[in-house]
Amino acid sequence: MEKDETKTTAAEQPENTQSVETVETPDTQSPSGEDMERPDAPRDGEGCEAVTVIIAETSAGHPEYAKIVARSVKANLVGTDALVVILAFNPELTLAQELLRTLNKAVGSERIVLMTDHMVLLNPTTLCELGCRRGVLTPDGVTLGECQTPKLMYRSVLLKMLPEFIGTYADFDVFLEYDEYAHPKVMPIIMRQWNQDNWLMPVASDNPKPEVLGQWAKTQRFMSIIRTEWPRSVVRFLEERYPE
């Protein structure tokens, strides 16, 4: 839809009102909406919400994993103006140290999405969905934080929290402890078994079948690859889904 660039003049405005830009109305309007002209959805960089996606590499051996994850983010994180940053694996620094250094030097946006190179966005996902606190039920019925999916965080909170974490928590406990630090009383969404839920598809098999991956990828939002080294069939599946 093309925007009408004309503006009403001050003389035409009622007293004590501000000038507003006018836009065209759809050419046809039907109650069902079948023939109604719709505006395009917002695109990244055009008034969308700024966010920095930080992908932490978990080992030095497979840097291509993080690149595939980054392509999945660019394809599926909708309604944002996203900057994707890959944290190269550094055995001399903990994740908390690396995050703190990156936030102080290179990241200006308040909203941060933290991922590892073993988390993949499978389908279009919004910041609201990433921001939902998720949990799982143990056999004892205890609700725990969920650390296999991307987490929406806030830079100001991380800058206060991370110095307390350095030397205290294992690297990826940051995903769990953030919830308790930032909003401990927020009730999580309870995730069911992976084949009964539309959130997470964990990949633990040595050689999952491509047709099975394709079937479940139609409904799940996230893939979590449990294995340290990705099965070759998973690499092929994701490279085809998110080509360079």
Buried (B, 14 or more C-beta within 10 A) or exposed (E): EEEEEEEEEEEEEEEEEEEEEEEEEEEEEEEEEEEEEEEEEBEBEEEBBBBBBBBBBBEEEBEEBBBBBBBBBBBBBBBBBBBBBBBEBEEEBBBBBBBBBBBEEEBEBBBBBBBBBBBBBBBEBEBEBBBBBBBBEEEEEEEEBBBBBBBBBBBEBBEEBBEEBBEEBEBBBBBBBBBEBBEEEEEBEEBEEBEEBBBBBEBEBEEBEEEBBEEBBEEBBBBBBEEEEBBEBBBEBBEEBBEE
